[in-house]
Amino acid sequence: MKTKEIIFTITLIIIIILVISIITSLKPNGNHEEEEMQCIADNSKLIVSKTCGHCATQKNMLGEHLNKFTLLSVNEHPELWEQYNLIGVPTWIINEKSYPGVQSITKLKELTNC
């Protein structure tokens, strides 16, 4: 009886793995996410500072897409403080309006209409 239970369990595990593989293969290949991140990048600028911990958090959230974004550093361009009336960094500039603080990808999609 134990042999039948072992065979049944192994068969069940194989079926579950196959179902998961099929579902995963049917998912979009990431192009949709790629397009959304490119849209956000095309419609925004991110102002950061070299010593800003929250800026590092925001950059990490962008992950592999970070290189798509226009990053402006207040260390290299101190005039940005006055130009955008910054109260801190990171600050997103979208349609010439400032959005201070770390923003979620969902919020950035909303703000950029992506």
C-alpha positions as CSV (number, residue, x, y, z in Angstrom):
1,M,0.0,0.0,0.0
2,K,2.9,2.4,0.7
3,T,4.3,2.0,-2.8
4,K,0.9,3.1,-4.3
5,E,0.9,6.2,-2.0
6,I,4.4,7.1,-3.0
7,I,3.6,6.7,-6.7
8,F,0.4,8.8,-6.2
9,T,2.3,11.6,-4.4
10,I,5.1,11.7,-7.0
11,T,2.5,11.8,-9.8
12,L,0.6,14.6,-8.1
13,I,3.8,16.6,-7.6
14,I,4.7,16.2,-11.3
15,I,1.2,17.3,-12.3
16,I,1.4,20.4,-10.1
17,I,4.8,21.3,-11.6
18,L,3.5,20.9,-15.1
19,V,0.4,23.1,-14.4
20,I,2.6,25.8,-12.8
21,S,5.0,25.6,-15.8
22,I,2.1,26.0,-18.3
23,I,0.6,28.9,-16.4
24,T,4.0,30.6,-16.2
25,S,4.6,30.2,-19.9
26,L,1.2,31.7,-20.7
27,K,2.0,34.9,-18.8
28,P,3.2,37.9,-20.8
29,N,7.0,37.8,-21.3
30,G,7.6,41.0,-19.5
31,N,7.1,43.3,-22.5
32,H,4.1,44.9,-20.8
33,E,6.1,45.8,-17.7
34,E,8.9,47.0,-19.9
35,E,6.6,49.3,-21.9
36,E,5.0,50.7,-18.7
37,M,8.4,51.4,-17.2
38,Q,9.6,53.1,-20.4
39,C,6.4,55.2,-20.4
40,I,7.0,56.3,-16.8
41,A,10.6,57.1,-17.7
42,D,9.6,59.1,-20.8
43,N,7.2,61.2,-18.8
44,S,9.2,61.9,-15.6
45,K,12.5,63.0,-14.1
46,L,13.8,61.9,-10.7
47,I,15.8,64.4,-8.6
48,V,18.1,62.7,-6.2
49,S,21.1,63.4,-3.9
50,K,24.3,61.3,-3.5
51,T,23.8,61.0,0.2
52,C,20.1,60.4,0.3
53,G,19.0,57.1,1.7
54,H,15.4,57.4,0.4
55,C,16.9,58.2,-3.0
56,A,18.7,54.8,-2.9
57,T,15.4,53.2,-1.9
58,Q,13.6,54.8,-4.9
59,K,16.4,53.7,-7.3
60,N,16.2,50.2,-6.0
61,M,12.4,50.1,-6.6
62,L,13.2,51.0,-10.3
63,G,15.5,48.0,-10.4
64,E,16.7,46.9,-13.8
65,H,14.8,49.8,-15.4
66,L,16.8,52.5,-13.6
67,N,18.9,53.2,-16.7
68,K,15.7,54.3,-18.6
69,F,15.1,57.2,-16.2
70,T,16.4,60.8,-16.2
71,L,18.2,61.2,-12.9
72,L,19.1,64.8,-11.8
73,S,21.4,65.2,-8.9
74,V,21.1,68.3,-6.6
75,N,24.8,67.8,-5.8
76,E,25.7,68.5,-9.4
77,H,22.8,71.0,-10.1
78,P,22.0,72.9,-6.9
79,E,19.8,75.3,-8.9
80,L,17.2,72.5,-9.0
81,W,16.3,73.3,-5.4
82,E,15.0,76.7,-6.5
83,Q,13.8,75.7,-10.0
84,Y,11.4,73.1,-8.6
85,N,10.9,74.6,-5.1
86,L,12.1,71.3,-3.7
87,I,11.5,70.5,-0.1
88,G,13.6,67.3,-0.2
89,V,14.8,64.5,-2.3
90,P,13.9,62.2,-3.9
91,T,11.4,64.3,-5.9
92,W,9.7,63.2,-9.1
93,I,9.0,65.9,-11.7
94,I,6.0,64.9,-13.8
95,N,4.4,67.5,-16.1
96,E,6.6,70.1,-14.5
97,K,4.9,69.4,-11.1
98,S,6.9,68.1,-8.1
99,Y,6.0,65.0,-6.2
100,P,8.4,64.7,-3.2
101,G,9.2,61.4,-1.5
102,V,9.5,57.8,-2.5
103,Q,6.7,56.9,-5.0
104,S,5.4,53.4,-5.7
105,I,5.5,52.1,-9.3
106,T,1.6,52.0,-9.1
107,K,1.5,55.7,-8.1
108,L,4.0,56.6,-10.9
109,K,1.9,54.8,-13.5
110,E,-1.1,56.9,-12.2
111,L,0.7,60.2,-12.2
112,T,2.2,59.7,-15.7
113,N,-1.0,58.1,-17.2
114,C,1.0,55.0,-18.2
